[in-house]
């Protein structure tokens, strides 16, 4: 039964990552500072959309994630959306708007609902004719 609860927790979750491009080698502390400033700018700029939205379980969030292995330092977020698939669609929209507003950021999206990297994003982009 405990395994089923863990699976349910993972299945209704979405992860999103924003990478700064070009990701040139630089001082890790300076890179951390740059990414943290992006987090502040993004959360401030998108607050008018994020704050009034009623989230099913967890709200949209961003935090700094240090580089590890072959993955460079980046901005990371994870949201459990529960039964409310609209939360996932809203997150896809927000991530798309972030990359539109900050073209130097590229997004990676992973939905644990269908275990498909970016599939929902591709569906949305097709729907919106982007």
DOKOL-702643 format. One record per residue (C-alpha): residue in three letters; residue number from 1; z, y, x; chain. Coordinates in nm, 4 decimals. Each point is the difference from the previous one (the first is absolute). Layout:
// residues N
+---------+-----+----------+----------+----------+--------+
! residuo ! num !       pz !       py !       px ! cadena !
+---------+-----+----------+----------+----------+--------+
!     ALA ! NUM !        Z !        Y !        X !      A !
...
+---------+-----+----------+----------+----------+--------+
// end
This chain:
// residues 130
+---------+-----+----------+----------+----------+--------+
! residuo ! num !       pz !       py !       px ! cadena !
+---------+-----+----------+----------+----------+--------+
!     UNK !   1 !   0.0000 !   0.0000 !   0.0000 !      A !
!     UNK !   2 !   0.0789 !   0.2390 !   0.2858 !      A !
!     UNK !   3 !  -0.3500 !  -0.0602 !   0.1435 !      A !
!     UNK !   4 !  -0.1553 !   0.1029 !  -0.3330 !      A !
!     UNK !   5 !   0.1991 !   0.3237 !   0.0017 !      A !
!     UNK !   6 !  -0.1169 !   0.0833 !   0.3530 !      A !
!     UNK !   7 !  -0.3605 !  -0.0763 !  -0.0957 !      A !
!     UNK !   8 !   0.0237 !   0.2223 !  -0.3070 !      A !
!     UNK !   9 !   0.1349 !   0.2826 !   0.2128 !      A !
!     UNK !  10 !  -0.2905 !  -0.0278 !   0.2410 !      A !
!     UNK !  11 !  -0.2694 !  -0.0503 !  -0.2632 !      A !
!     UNK !  12 !   0.0557 !   0.3304 !  -0.1753 !      A !
!     UNK !  13 !   0.0043 !   0.2149 !   0.3127 !      A !
!     UNK !  14 !  -0.2561 !   0.2172 !   0.1713 !      A !
!     UNK !  15 !  -0.0060 !   0.1129 !   0.3656 !      A !
!     UNK !  16 !  -0.1934 !   0.2968 !   0.1276 !      A !
!     UNK !  17 !  -0.0504 !   0.1194 !   0.3545 !      A !
!     UNK !  18 !  -0.1532 !   0.3201 !   0.1324 !      A !
!     UNK !  19 !  -0.1321 !   0.0104 !   0.3554 !      A !
!     UNK !  20 !  -0.0896 !   0.3148 !   0.1900 !      A !
!     UNK !  21 !  -0.3542 !  -0.0059 !   0.1390 !      A !
!     UNK !  22 !  -0.1027 !   0.0203 !   0.2671 !      A !
!     UNK !  23 !   0.3097 !  -0.1750 !   0.1232 !      A !
!     UNK !  24 !  -0.0158 !   0.1070 !   0.3614 !      A !
!     UNK !  25 !   0.2644 !  -0.1162 !   0.2462 !      A !
!     UNK !  26 !   0.2769 !   0.2589 !   0.0001 !      A !
!     UNK !  27 !   0.3693 !   0.0347 !   0.0562 !      A !
!     UNK !  28 !   0.1736 !  -0.2205 !  -0.2635 !      A !
!     UNK !  29 !   0.2583 !   0.2675 !  -0.0807 !      A !
!     UNK !  30 !  -0.2706 !   0.2637 !  -0.0507 !      A !
!     UNK !  31 !  -0.1975 !  -0.2410 !  -0.2190 !      A !
!     UNK !  32 !   0.3134 !  -0.0716 !  -0.2058 !      A !
!     UNK !  33 !   0.0556 !   0.3727 !  -0.0460 !      A !
!     UNK !  34 !  -0.3612 !   0.0501 !  -0.1134 !      A !
!     UNK !  35 !   0.0191 !  -0.2837 !  -0.2540 !      A !
!     UNK !  36 !   0.3339 !   0.1230 !  -0.1344 !      A !
!     UNK !  37 !  -0.1524 !   0.3439 !  -0.0536 !      A !
!     UNK !  38 !  -0.2827 !  -0.1654 !  -0.1955 !      A !
!     UNK !  39 !   0.2582 !  -0.1769 !  -0.2169 !      A !
!     UNK !  40 !   0.1670 !   0.3333 !  -0.0767 !      A !
!     UNK !  41 !  -0.3331 !   0.1675 !  -0.0775 !      A !
!     UNK !  42 !  -0.1177 !  -0.2864 !  -0.2213 !      A !
!     UNK !  43 !   0.3221 !  -0.0281 !  -0.1973 !      A !
!     UNK !  44 !   0.0155 !   0.3774 !  -0.0474 !      A !
!     UNK !  45 !  -0.3644 !   0.0339 !  -0.1012 !      A !
!     UNK !  46 !   0.0064 !  -0.2947 !  -0.2402 !      A !
!     UNK !  47 !   0.3469 !   0.0689 !  -0.1460 !      A !
!     UNK !  48 !  -0.1473 !   0.1631 !  -0.3148 !      A !
!     UNK !  49 !  -0.1617 !  -0.3357 !  -0.0863 !      A !
!     UNK !  50 !   0.2690 !  -0.2329 !   0.1345 !      A !
!     UNK !  51 !   0.3203 !   0.1594 !  -0.1289 !      A !
!     UNK !  52 !  -0.0730 !  -0.0004 !  -0.3766 !      A !
!     UNK !  53 !  -0.1519 !  -0.3491 !   0.0043 !      A !
!     UNK !  54 !   0.2267 !  -0.2658 !  -0.1530 !      A !
!     UNK !  55 !   0.0055 !  -0.3045 !   0.2287 !      A !
!     UNK !  56 !   0.0679 !  -0.3530 !  -0.1259 !      A !
!     UNK !  57 !   0.2128 !  -0.1106 !   0.2982 !      A !
!     UNK !  58 !  -0.0474 !   0.1946 !   0.3220 !      A !
!     UNK !  59 !  -0.1731 !   0.3313 !   0.0670 !      A !
!     UNK !  60 !  -0.2764 !   0.0739 !   0.2472 !      A !
!     UNK !  61 !   0.1527 !   0.0483 !   0.3435 !      A !
!     UNK !  62 !  -0.1080 !   0.0561 !   0.3584 !      A !
!     UNK !  63 !   0.1752 !  -0.0577 !   0.3308 !      A !
!     UNK !  64 !  -0.0866 !  -0.0152 !   0.3673 !      A !
!     UNK !  65 !  -0.0708 !  -0.3479 !   0.1365 !      A !
!     UNK !  66 !  -0.0082 !  -0.0381 !   0.3814 !      A !
!     UNK !  67 !  -0.2823 !  -0.1880 !   0.1684 !      A !
!     UNK !  68 !   0.0516 !  -0.3701 !   0.0454 !      A !
!     UNK !  69 !  -0.2306 !  -0.2514 !   0.1632 !      A !
!     UNK !  70 !  -0.3568 !   0.1102 !  -0.0629 !      A !
!     UNK !  71 !   0.0896 !   0.2241 !  -0.2933 !      A !
!     UNK !  72 !   0.0375 !   0.3676 !   0.0953 !      A !
!     UNK !  73 !   0.2761 !   0.2223 !  -0.1364 !      A !
!     UNK !  74 !  -0.0799 !   0.1076 !  -0.3534 !      A !
!     UNK !  75 !   0.1305 !   0.1252 !  -0.3334 !      A !
!     UNK !  76 !   0.1212 !  -0.2835 !  -0.2209 !      A !
!     UNK !  77 !   0.1003 !  -0.0382 !  -0.3613 !      A !
!     UNK !  78 !   0.0899 !  -0.2847 !  -0.2323 !      A !
!     UNK !  79 !   0.0581 !   0.0135 !  -0.3727 !      A !
!     UNK !  80 !   0.1129 !  -0.2690 !  -0.2402 !      A !
!     UNK !  81 !  -0.1833 !   0.0742 !  -0.3241 !      A !
!     UNK !  82 !   0.1303 !  -0.2868 !  -0.2139 !      A !
!     UNK !  83 !  -0.1885 !  -0.0555 !  -0.3236 !      A !
!     UNK !  84 !  -0.1540 !   0.3470 !   0.0066 !      A !
!     UNK !  85 !  -0.3478 !  -0.0399 !   0.1505 !      A !
!     UNK !  86 !  -0.0540 !   0.3720 !  -0.0714 !      A !
!     UNK !  87 !   0.2384 !   0.0733 !   0.2893 !      A !
!     UNK !  88 !  -0.2304 !  -0.1906 !   0.2338 !      A !
!     UNK !  89 !  -0.3070 !   0.1861 !  -0.1275 !      A !
!     UNK !  90 !   0.1829 !   0.3309 !   0.0403 !      A !
!     UNK !  91 !   0.0891 !  -0.0885 !   0.3599 !      A !
!     UNK !  92 !  -0.3645 !  -0.0843 !   0.0714 !      A !
!     UNK !  93 !  -0.0950 !   0.3398 !  -0.1389 !      A !
!     UNK !  94 !   0.2658 !   0.1793 !   0.2081 !      A !
!     UNK !  95 !  -0.1034 !  -0.1800 !   0.3202 !      A !
!     UNK !  96 !  -0.3641 !   0.0886 !  -0.0680 !      A !
!     UNK !  97 !   0.0951 !   0.3649 !  -0.0563 !      A !
!     UNK !  98 !   0.2015 !   0.0030 !   0.3225 !      A !
!     UNK !  99 !  -0.2982 !  -0.1225 !   0.2025 !      A !
!     UNK ! 100 !  -0.2202 !   0.2541 !  -0.1768 !      A !
!     UNK ! 101 !   0.2400 !   0.2852 !   0.0795 !      A !
!     UNK ! 102 !   0.0697 !  -0.1242 !   0.3527 !      A !
!     UNK ! 103 !  -0.3290 !  -0.1538 !   0.1223 !      A !
!     UNK ! 104 !   0.1559 !  -0.0697 !   0.3400 !      A !
!     UNK ! 105 !   0.2073 !  -0.2709 !  -0.1712 !      A !
!     UNK ! 106 !  -0.1398 !  -0.3384 !  -0.0911 !      A !
!     UNK ! 107 !   0.1735 !  -0.2270 !  -0.2510 !      A !
!     UNK ! 108 !   0.0665 !  -0.3694 !  -0.0150 !      A !
!     UNK ! 109 !   0.1196 !  -0.1395 !  -0.3294 !      A !
!     UNK ! 110 !   0.1419 !  -0.3426 !  -0.0856 !      A !
!     UNK ! 111 !   0.0930 !  -0.1170 !  -0.3466 !      A !
!     UNK ! 112 !   0.2276 !  -0.3002 !  -0.0322 !      A !
!     UNK ! 113 !  -0.1061 !  -0.0287 !  -0.3634 !      A !
!     UNK ! 114 !  -0.3300 !  -0.1609 !   0.0929 !      A !
!     UNK ! 115 !   0.0518 !  -0.0471 !   0.3758 !      A !
!     UNK ! 116 !  -0.3151 !   0.1956 !   0.0714 !      A !
!     UNK ! 117 !  -0.0178 !   0.2729 !   0.2593 !      A !
!     UNK ! 118 !  -0.1544 !   0.3048 !  -0.1524 !      A !
!     UNK ! 119 !  -0.1736 !  -0.1844 !  -0.2844 !      A !
!     UNK ! 120 !   0.1605 !   0.2206 !  -0.2615 !      A !
!     UNK ! 121 !  -0.0934 !   0.3052 !   0.2041 !      A !
!     UNK ! 122 !  -0.3610 !  -0.1174 !   0.0162 !      A !
!     UNK ! 123 !  -0.0021 !  -0.0616 !  -0.3744 !      A !
!     UNK ! 124 !   0.1342 !   0.3489 !  -0.0628 !      A !
!     UNK ! 125 !  -0.2495 !   0.1598 !   0.2364 !      A !
!     UNK ! 126 !  -0.2844 !  -0.1862 !  -0.1759 !      A !
!     UNK ! 127 !   0.1317 !   0.1072 !  -0.3392 !      A !
!     UNK ! 128 !   0.0157 !   0.3630 !   0.1121 !      A !
!     UNK ! 129 !  -0.3430 !  -0.0266 !   0.1690 !      A !
!     UNK ! 130 !   0.1382 !   0.1104 !   0.3371 !      A !
+---------+-----+----------+----------+----------+--------+
// end
